[in-house]
Amino acid sequence: MSTSSDVDHPQEGPGKLVLKLRGISKNFGAVSALADVDLDVHAGEVVALVGDNGAGKSTLVKILAGVHQPTSGTIDFDGEHVVLSDPATALGLGIATVFQDLALCENLDVVANIFLGRELNPVRLDEVSMEIRAWTLLNELSARIPSVREPVASLSGGQRQTVAIARSLLTEPKLILLDEPTAALGVAQTAEVLDLIERVRARGLGVIVISHNMEDVRAVADRIVVLRLGRNNGEFGPDVSNQDLVTAITGADENSVSRRASRRGMQQSREALI
Ligand SMILES: Nc1ncnc2c1ncn2[C@@H]1O[C@H](COP(=O)(O)OP(=O)(O)OP(=O)(O)O)[C@@H](O)[C@H]1O
């Protein structure tokens, strides 16, 4: 399938600030899930949010999706102070979230899944217009979907992720949150989804990607933001070393990645001496 997205939506580098979080904290009773977190995302920028289990990534995404309310802190979206009181408000403002479970209906086809709950004419379904719109959207994303009349049950993991992302684009959001979009995908499917993220960025959207896979993060992110124990713990470019990233995520500079790097360094100096 050929693409026209780069032509239709030219975007060179990050644009204006679309999301600005300042001092976001979230307590669940006595548990502090987030403490004083700052985060900026620009239009046309992919920001990877990384951190160990329990670092607070999901809590932050749920705050942006309007599922949780922050205990304190401010959210500016598209230059305005906002309160994301519920998921409909977040979506209405232009923040779309693709959760890890994708929430697709297995027995329905691609068109029905993309338009689920947003049918063009819910009284008398306008199947033709919906099919054309679905094809156009998938075409713009260079998606490899064999047929939009295929039930989702017969699609691969990467294709399902594509359908879920296409569905989230239907409301024309300014920011899209992707929770572990490549988890449990094979090599080729992962590459497909990373390509898709690049196309979403090329449309000028701000993208937040949560991922545990550092290779994927480095491949697609413009900026990598580390959370540790609910706090900001460093911000890096995609060329950051594995060692620095692991140190920021775990808080320990003595780990297997650093030990291997130092062994490699010692071996190289030994070879230089011979
Ligand atoms: N609804 C809740 N009630 C009580 N504590 C919670 C709730 N949600 C999250 N927490 C706690 O907040 C902290 C951050 O959890 P969160 O799920 O945001 O981390 P995470 O970085 O997404 O981890 P993972 O990678 O394992 O999904 C953890 O200590 C967790 O136990």
The ligand as a MOL file (V3000), in Angstrom:
LIG
                    3D

  0  0  0     0  0            999 V3000
M  V30 BEGIN CTAB
M  V30 COUNTS 31 33 0 0 0
M  V30 BEGIN ATOM
M  V30 1 N -5.1330 2.1330 42.0040 0
M  V30 2 C -4.0510 2.0560 42.7890 0
M  V30 3 N -4.1770 1.9420 44.1270 0
M  V30 4 C -3.0830 1.8900 44.9370 0
M  V30 5 N -1.8120 1.9400 44.4760 0
M  V30 6 C -1.6270 2.0510 43.1620 0
M  V30 7 C -2.7330 2.1190 42.2290 0
M  V30 8 N -2.2420 2.2370 40.9640 0
M  V30 9 C -0.8950 2.2310 41.0880 0
M  V30 10 N -0.5430 2.1290 42.3950 0
M  V30 11 C 0.8450 2.1180 42.9150 0
M  V30 12 O 1.5210 3.2260 42.3430 0
M  V30 13 C 2.8630 2.8910 42.0330 0
M  V30 14 C 3.1210 3.1610 40.5230 0
M  V30 15 O 2.4080 2.1800 39.7630 0
M  V30 16 P 2.2810 2.2300 38.1710 0
M  V30 17 O 1.3630 1.0990 37.7850 0
M  V30 18 O 1.9180 3.5870 37.7420 0
M  V30 19 O 3.7740 1.8960 37.7460 0
M  V30 20 P 4.3160 1.4770 36.2930 0
M  V30 21 O 5.5600 2.2680 36.0940 0
M  V30 22 O 3.2470 1.6270 35.2870 0
M  V30 23 O 4.6650 -0.0470 36.5010 0
M  V30 24 P 4.5470 -1.2820 35.4540 0
M  V30 25 O 5.6630 -1.0960 34.4680 0
M  V30 26 O 4.7210 -2.4680 36.3350 0
M  V30 27 O 3.1830 -1.2140 34.8270 0
M  V30 28 C 3.0590 1.4470 42.4410 0
M  V30 29 O 3.6210 1.4430 43.7530 0
M  V30 30 C 1.6500 0.9080 42.4680 0
M  V30 31 O 1.5250 -0.1470 43.3870 0
M  V30 END ATOM
M  V30 BEGIN BOND
M  V30 1 1 1 2
M  V30 2 1 2 3
M  V30 3 2 2 7
M  V30 4 2 3 4
M  V30 5 1 4 5
M  V30 6 2 5 6
M  V30 7 1 6 7
M  V30 8 1 6 10
M  V30 9 1 7 8
M  V30 10 2 8 9
M  V30 11 1 9 10
M  V30 12 1 10 11
M  V30 13 1 11 12
M  V30 14 1 11 30
M  V30 15 1 12 13
M  V30 16 1 13 14
M  V30 17 1 13 28
M  V30 18 1 14 15
M  V30 19 1 15 16
M  V30 20 2 16 17
M  V30 21 1 16 18
M  V30 22 1 16 19
M  V30 23 1 19 20
M  V30 24 2 20 21
M  V30 25 1 20 22
M  V30 26 1 20 23
M  V30 27 1 23 24
M  V30 28 2 24 25
M  V30 29 1 24 26
M  V30 30 1 24 27
M  V30 31 1 28 29
M  V30 32 1 28 30
M  V30 33 1 30 31
M  V30 END BOND
M  V30 END CTAB
M  END
